[in-house]
């Protein structure tokens, strides 16, 4: 059984380095996971969704340039037990050695 972990706005700000205003602006534009109303004025985020957002931002940054040149598509990465970020690092190293 997997458990869902909620994190507070303060924790979201701490792990993303985003301000409250930026978090809510990103939510409004569909660029960040929505919060969940826990009752009253208390809201929280699903930790896995925030972590997935962080991973996607990391991959976006890594996919922006290969060998100093912009790229617009991500090459196919074989499925392994490695994290997506590790897979991308490996693929980028392969491309730089070509």
Order of alpha helices (4+ residues) and beta strands (2+ residues): beta-alpha-alpha-beta-beta-alpha-beta-beta-alpha
